Amino acid sequence: MATIKRTKFKLAPEQLLEMFYWLKLARAFDERLSVLVRQGRVRSGVYTGIGQEAIIVGTGFGLRREDYICPLHRDLGAFLLKGVEPRAMMAQMFGKETGLSKGRDSALHSGVPDLGIFGSTSMLGSNLPVAAGLALTFKMEQADHIVVAYFGEGASNVGDFHEALNLAGVQRLPVIFVCENNQYAYSVPVEKSMAIDDVADRAEGYGFPGVAINGNDVLAVYQATQGAVARARGGQGPTLIECKTYRWHGHSEHDKAFYRSDEELAMWKSRDPIPTFTTYLKGRQVLTDDKIAEIEATVKATIDDAVEFAAASPDPRPEEAVTDLYA
Ligand SMILES: Cc1ncc(C[n+]2csc(CCOP(=O)(O)OP(=O)(O)O)c2C)c(N)n1
């Protein structure tokens, strides 16, 4: 059985601050969307990843432009980290012409090939065979690019997940499967949908390593990812990284999440990835209160600007509804 090496990494203070910025930006983007939904200003369904930000930042940090990510409904922060401008991302959520898909989808299925982002469909798990296919292309082209594909623990119960992992294992494809195990698939708790504790264990059946880690610790996620990246780029094949986490909001903004207790939510909020990382950075003298205030001001200005841009952008024109279609 292949194993994943504990990769040593050294991040410069500027890189650690950059990670902190991305965590803050992802959180603020989702928090603002949540407010905008309540104000009736967003046309799309909104599925926030509040509480899960360490996963997208820890896995996406340092990827190359040529590497691909295959994000899902809860991963808007991954789009930002891969290079999508907050303005375009917000316009996408407003369904405007200036959004990624020019207002032509329900907002959560867009991709940006130039930035290495593959759009998903609504069918859970369907992004995983696509990720394997992309990775197969990279292998055939002998490029050392990799693919990072995200999915929930719920999606790990559908056939596409198993087919994708099987192909990736057999072909030793340069793909990293990142499970965001946030404990619920809509209202279904993980113990009612899986007879095992760790999604990570499923990798062994397909001949490659799986690790279960604290998904609220951005550096633990980064470290595990770096090991998986080294395996993928080095031709050793796929890795499954299961990140244990929790989503603070309901499945979507219209779900009040009555199926879980206040105590459970409070327990997970006490493991908020951002204060944990803040404490670490302060301990390492990388972050000060002044720097935090500066970053928070930048993040707020960025989001304000994105909302203003999206609100002022034109609606899609009806005559364009049938352009950019492929038969
Ligand atoms: C194949 C399929 N079955 C059911 C659904 C309906 N559905 C949408 S999201 C969701 C829960 C997803 O849970 P999980 O995969 O754990 O991801 P999470 O939303 O928790 O991040 C379900 C059941 C779907 N979109 N596709």
The ligand as a Gaussian input file, in Angstrom:
#p B3LYP/6-31G(d) Opt

LIG

1 1
 C      -26.534000      12.591000      -7.571000
 C      -27.211000      13.607000      -6.710000
 N      -28.014000      13.196000      -5.698000
 C      -28.639000      14.104000      -4.899000
 C      -28.481000      15.450000      -5.114000
 C      -29.181000      16.481000      -4.213000
 N      -28.191000      17.098000      -3.329000
 C      -27.608000      18.262000      -3.646000
 S      -26.449000      18.718000      -2.530000
 C      -26.754000      17.361000      -1.571000
 C      -25.950000      17.104000      -0.320000
 C      -24.496000      17.101000      -0.617000
 O      -23.751000      16.667000       0.476000
 P      -22.191000      16.489000       0.371000
 O      -21.814000      15.739000      -0.842000
 O      -21.726000      15.951000       1.664000
 O      -21.658000      18.001000       0.167000
 P      -21.970000      19.291000       1.029000
 O      -23.162000      19.955000       0.387000
 O      -22.224000      18.853000       2.430000
 O      -20.764000      20.142000       0.925000
 C      -27.738000      16.556000      -2.140000
 C      -28.222000      15.282000      -1.577000
 C      -27.655000      15.841000      -6.194000
 N      -27.431000      17.117000      -6.474000
 N      -27.030000      14.909000      -6.965000

